[in-house]
Amino acid sequence: LEFRAGVPVREQAQFRKYADISESFSDYVRFLQTNPRYQDALAVAGDERDFAFGLQNAGYATDPAYADKILAIVQQLRAD
């Protein structure tokens, strides 16, 4: 589900395949570090709220509630 001009639209997309979770995280970090558009988010990576909204503002996800959803997951994990 992607958002185009604020409207949710179903899209078919290809995803990368990894041998394990470690390879997935390494690729994610490399992706962020090598894309200039995410440098502001990385600069505040020590603050999960600023980082999540930094990714959202840089266009990481099309969902306008991306950062709020990520932060809700963080809160849930802390509660467990």
C-alpha positions in Angstrom: 0.0 0.0 0.0 1.5 3.3 -1.1 0.2 6.8 -0.7 0.0 9.0 -3.8 -1.1 12.6 -3.0 -2.4 11.4 0.3 -4.5 8.6 -1.2 -3.7 5.0 -0.5 -3.1 2.9 -3.6 -2.3 -0.8 -3.9 0.9 -1.4 -5.8 2.9 -4.5 -6.8 6.5 -4.1 -6.0 9.6 -6.3 -6.0 11.6 -6.7 -2.8 15.2 -7.6 -2.1 15.9 -11.1 -0.8 18.5 -11.7 1.9 20.2 -14.8 3.3 19.5 -13.7 6.8 18.5 -10.7 9.0 22.0 -9.5 9.4 22.4 -9.1 5.7 19.1 -7.2 5.6 20.1 -4.8 8.3 23.6 -4.2 6.8 21.9 -3.4 3.5 19.5 -1.0 5.2 22.3 0.9 6.9 24.3 1.0 3.7 21.2 2.3 1.8 20.7 5.1 4.3 24.4 6.0 4.5 24.9 6.2 0.8 21.8 8.3 0.0 22.3 12.1 0.6 18.6 12.6 1.1 18.8 10.7 4.5 21.8 12.5 5.9 19.7 14.8 8.0 17.8 11.8 9.5 21.1 10.0 10.2 22.4 13.2 12.0 19.7 12.7 14.6 19.7 8.9 14.7 20.3 9.0 18.5 16.8 10.3 19.0 14.2 7.8 17.7 11.5 10.4 17.3 13.7 12.8 15.3 15.1 9.9 13.3 11.7 8.5 12.4 10.4 11.9 11.3 13.6 12.6 9.5 13.2 9.5 7.4 9.6 10.4 6.8 10.4 14.0 5.8 13.2 12.7 3.5 10.6 10.6 1.6 11.6 7.2 2.9 8.0 6.0 3.0 4.9 7.3 1.2 2.7 6.7 4.3 2.0 10.1 5.9 1.8 8.2 9.3 5.1 6.3 8.8 6.9 8.0 11.7 4.0 7.6 14.1 3.6 3.9 13.2 7.4 3.3 13.8 7.3 5.1 17.1 4.2 3.1 18.2 6.2 -0.1 17.6 9.1 1.3 19.6 6.7 2.0 22.5 5.1 -1.5 22.2 8.6 -3.1 22.3 9.5 -1.1 25.4 6.3 -2.2 27.2 7.0 -5.9 26.6 
